[in-house]
Amino acid sequence: MKSGFWTELKKPFFILAPMEDVTDTVFRQIIAGAGSPDVFFTEFTSCEGICSPGRDSVSKRLRFTENERPLVAQIWGKTPEKYLETSKLLVEMGFDGIDINMGCPVTKIVKQGCCSALIDNPSLAIEIIEATKEGAGDLPVSVKTRIGYKSRKTEEWATTLLQQDIALLTIHGRTTKEMSKVDADWDEVKKVVEIKNRISPDTLIVGNGDVVNISQGNEYYKRYGVDGIMIGRGVFSNPWLFNGNIEFEDKSPKDKIDLMCKHVDLFEATWGDNKNYPILKKFFKIYIRGFEGANELRVSLMDTSDFEEFRSILRQFKL
Ligand SMILES: Cc1cc2nc3c(=O)[nH]c(=O)nc-3n(C[C@H](O)[C@H](O)[C@H](O)COP(=O)(O)O)c2cc1C
């Protein structure tokens, strides 16, 4: 088994979850500056896309800076051959690890038999892992998945994956059908830890779902026996959360506005015309909350249509 950087991490380690259209290089740098997780993941990236002539539009997802290390590239796709080709490319690009998405529940993707649909197609899942490992050379290969597709299949599915000699397995404690509508079931995560202790003790297990701060993560580490914790939406409530000691409420209005401006400036500098300004709007509510005038400021910012308007609103805003 190639474990790479994973075995060098202190436990529990904390990972910023991959989030499509959120955790691009810009947001990862913002989080790295506010309080860095131990590991970053890219947004999920299509192997078919990366291997196609249109690769330039997809490769935005794989852009990164040295501040985001260790950085794992997350990939998805249909055919083992494309996983092999993509993995070779990811090695050349200098990633620290490769993760296979077997958890995304989005209908148009699972209809193609990809991502969480692989839970019901274990033979293809195995071929994909094999192909990825072949292309990955010395890089560690991991899988992120759920506990079932329509119904729970935790034991059967985790056993299949843990027989593949993978470096790490992230378990999001919900089925595909459950989307994010019910609470994540961490008792199922614990079952996976027990299976790995029996059949693949060197594979690391990461639990995911509904963790909102580091102290909860530390508690879950002890209670469920995982090696690491992955946090996604928690950063929407507190972008400083990986720091461990900073509550959002303790931050001044200026700190919040400054962090937003840093995000917007970096977005413009990084993407120029390659990503549209409106993509940024969903981030405003992360920063502009919990102080006098925040609601009005947020509403005004949501009405802006370019960087110029954004900056003009902030110039007029008096704390
Ligand atoms: C906006 C958004 C985009 C996501 N994109 C991805 C993705 O690209 N790859 C992936 O494996 N999971 C993706 N997820 C799932 C998260 O990584 C994570 O498993 C899920 O949000 C549960 O963790 P949380 O409760 O800490 O947010 C996404 C989730 C959200 C909210």
Ligand as a Chemical Component Dictionary entry (heavy atoms), coordinates in Angstrom:
data_LIG
# 
_chem_comp.id                   LIG 
_chem_comp.type                 NON-POLYMER 
_chem_comp.pdbx_formal_charge   0 
_chem_comp.three_letter_code    LIG 
# 
loop_
_chem_comp_atom.comp_id 
_chem_comp_atom.atom_id 
_chem_comp_atom.alt_atom_id 
_chem_comp_atom.type_symbol 
_chem_comp_atom.charge 
_chem_comp_atom.model_Cartn_x 
_chem_comp_atom.model_Cartn_y 
_chem_comp_atom.model_Cartn_z 
_chem_comp_atom.pdbx_ordinal 
LIG C1  C1  C 0 -21.830 22.696 -2.308 1  
LIG C2  C2  C 0 -21.303 21.296 -2.087 2  
LIG C3  C3  C 0 -20.508 20.712 -3.068 3  
LIG C4  C4  C 0 -19.987 19.420 -2.864 4  
LIG N1  N1  N 0 -19.117 18.880 -3.804 5  
LIG C5  C5  C 0 -18.502 17.688 -3.543 6  
LIG C6  C6  C 0 -17.469 17.191 -4.387 7  
LIG O1  O1  O 0 -17.074 17.803 -5.386 8  
LIG N2  N2  N 0 -16.925 15.976 -4.060 9  
LIG C7  C7  C 0 -17.323 15.268 -2.964 10 
LIG O2  O2  O 0 -16.789 14.178 -2.694 11 
LIG N3  N3  N 0 -18.268 15.734 -2.142 12 
LIG C8  C8  C 0 -18.850 16.927 -2.390 13 
LIG N4  N4  N 0 -19.765 17.427 -1.486 14 
LIG C9  C9  C 0 -20.033 16.679 -0.253 15 
LIG C10 C10 C 0 -19.090 17.144 0.877  16 
LIG O3  O3  O 0 -17.738 16.877 0.558  17 
LIG C11 C11 C 0 -19.453 16.451 2.212  18 
LIG O4  O4  O 0 -19.350 15.051 2.009  19 
LIG C12 C12 C 0 -20.868 16.781 2.671  20 
LIG O5  O5  O 0 -21.111 18.180 2.576  21 
LIG C13 C13 C 0 -21.086 16.329 4.128  22 
LIG O6  O6  O 0 -20.156 16.925 4.989  23 
LIG P1  P1  P 0 -20.512 18.208 5.907  24 
LIG O7  O7  O 0 -21.721 17.854 6.717  25 
LIG O8  O8  O 0 -19.294 18.453 6.723  26 
LIG O9  O9  O 0 -20.817 19.343 4.948  27 
LIG C14 C14 C 0 -20.316 18.694 -1.680 28 
LIG C15 C15 C 0 -21.124 19.294 -0.726 29 
LIG C16 C16 C 0 -21.609 20.586 -0.894 30 
LIG C17 C17 C 0 -22.457 21.207 0.191  31 
# 
loop_
_chem_comp_bond.comp_id 
_chem_comp_bond.atom_id_1 
_chem_comp_bond.atom_id_2 
_chem_comp_bond.value_order 
_chem_comp_bond.pdbx_ordinal 
LIG C1  C2  SING 1  
LIG C2  C3  SING 2  
LIG C2  C16 DOUB 3  
LIG C3  C4  DOUB 4  
LIG C4  N1  SING 5  
LIG C4  C14 SING 6  
LIG N1  C5  DOUB 7  
LIG C5  C6  SING 8  
LIG C5  C8  SING 9  
LIG C6  O1  DOUB 10 
LIG C6  N2  SING 11 
LIG N2  C7  SING 12 
LIG C7  O2  DOUB 13 
LIG C7  N3  SING 14 
LIG N3  C8  DOUB 15 
LIG C8  N4  SING 16 
LIG N4  C9  SING 17 
LIG N4  C14 SING 18 
LIG C9  C10 SING 19 
LIG C10 O3  SING 20 
LIG C10 C11 SING 21 
LIG C11 O4  SING 22 
LIG C11 C12 SING 23 
LIG C12 O5  SING 24 
LIG C12 C13 SING 25 
LIG C13 O6  SING 26 
LIG O6  P1  SING 27 
LIG P1  O7  DOUB 28 
LIG P1  O8  SING 29 
LIG P1  O9  SING 30 
LIG C14 C15 DOUB 31 
LIG C15 C16 SING 32 
LIG C16 C17 SING 33 
# 
